[in-house]
Amino acid sequence: MRKSEVKLLGAWPSPFLLRVRIALHLKSINYEFIEVDLSGPKSELVLKFNPIYKKISVPFHDGNTILESQIILQYIDEVWPNALSILPSDAAQRADSRFW
């Protein structure tokens, strides 16, 4: 497993953040969680690191910022291939998993 720093920007009520946190947990990846307050105006960190969509969750890894939870899940699965896979190896089952 690669040893590198992972940070995750998000807010606890987000189901998209939960999806990413579960994936990191399944892969046994340690990360620093940076909580964003959703009750006020958009966080400066969100605007800085996701200027296009201005949404969370946003992980940072090896100088990369990854956006959109489905893409984040694929990134996690590809960067840490030796850990438990998030999606099935069969293409049809992967498609079903992505749908649901």
C-alpha positions as CSV (number, residue, x, y, z in Angstrom):
1,M,0.0,0.0,0.0
2,R,1.3,3.5,-0.9
3,K,2.3,5.6,2.1
4,S,1.3,9.2,1.4
5,E,-0.7,11.9,2.9
6,V,-4.4,12.0,2.2
7,K,-6.7,14.9,3.3
8,L,-10.4,15.0,2.8
9,L,-12.4,18.2,2.7
10,G,-16.1,17.8,3.5
11,A,-19.1,18.0,5.8
12,W,-20.5,15.1,7.8
13,P,-24.1,15.2,6.5
14,S,-23.0,14.8,2.9
15,P,-23.9,11.3,1.5
16,F,-21.2,11.9,-1.2
17,L,-18.6,12.4,1.6
18,L,-19.9,9.3,3.3
19,R,-19.3,7.3,0.1
20,V,-15.7,8.5,0.0
21,R,-15.1,7.9,3.7
22,I,-16.4,4.3,3.4
23,A,-14.0,3.7,0.4
24,L,-11.0,5.0,2.3
25,H,-12.0,2.9,5.3
26,L,-12.4,-0.3,3.1
27,K,-8.9,0.4,1.7
28,S,-7.5,1.1,5.2
29,I,-6.2,4.5,4.1
30,N,-5.4,6.9,6.9
31,Y,-6.5,10.5,6.1
32,E,-7.0,13.8,7.7
33,F,-10.6,15.0,7.7
34,I,-11.1,18.8,7.3
35,E,-14.7,19.7,8.3
36,V,-16.5,22.4,6.2
37,D,-19.3,24.4,7.8
38,L,-22.4,24.3,5.5
39,S,-24.4,26.7,7.6
40,G,-22.9,29.9,6.1
41,P,-21.4,31.0,2.9
42,K,-19.2,28.7,0.8
43,S,-16.0,27.8,2.5
44,E,-12.9,29.5,1.0
45,L,-11.2,26.0,0.8
46,V,-14.1,24.7,-1.2
47,L,-14.0,27.7,-3.6
48,K,-10.2,27.4,-3.9
49,F,-10.0,23.6,-4.5
50,N,-13.3,23.0,-6.4
51,P,-13.9,26.3,-8.2
52,I,-16.0,24.7,-11.0
53,Y,-18.7,23.0,-9.0
54,K,-18.1,24.5,-5.6
55,K,-19.1,21.2,-3.9
56,I,-17.7,18.8,-1.4
57,S,-16.2,16.1,-1.0
58,V,-12.7,17.0,-2.1
59,P,-9.8,14.7,-1.3
60,F,-6.1,15.8,-1.7
61,H,-3.5,13.2,-2.5
62,D,0.1,13.5,-3.8
63,G,-0.6,17.1,-4.9
64,N,-3.8,16.1,-6.7
65,T,-7.3,17.3,-6.0
66,I,-9.9,14.9,-7.2
67,L,-13.5,16.0,-7.8
68,E,-16.9,14.2,-8.0
69,S,-17.5,11.2,-5.7
70,Q,-17.7,8.5,-8.5
71,I,-14.4,9.7,-9.9
72,I,-12.9,9.8,-6.4
73,L,-14.0,6.2,-5.8
74,Q,-12.3,5.1,-9.0
75,Y,-9.2,7.0,-8.1
76,I,-9.0,5.4,-4.7
77,D,-9.5,1.9,-6.2
78,E,-6.8,2.5,-8.8
79,V,-4.2,4.2,-6.6
80,W,-4.4,1.5,-3.9
81,P,-5.0,-1.7,-6.0
82,N,-3.4,-4.1,-3.4
83,A,-6.1,-3.4,-0.8
84,L,-9.7,-4.7,-1.0
85,S,-11.4,-3.7,-4.2
86,I,-14.3,-1.3,-3.9
87,L,-16.1,-2.7,-7.0
88,P,-16.5,-6.2,-8.4
89,S,-14.0,-7.4,-11.0
90,D,-16.8,-8.4,-13.4
91,A,-17.7,-5.5,-15.8
92,A,-21.5,-6.2,-15.6
93,Q,-21.5,-6.4,-11.8
94,R,-19.4,-3.1,-11.7
95,A,-22.0,-1.4,-13.9
96,D,-24.8,-2.6,-11.6
97,S,-22.8,-1.4,-8.5
98,R,-22.3,2.0,-10.1
99,F,-26.0,2.2,-10.9
100,W,-27.1,1.4,-7.4
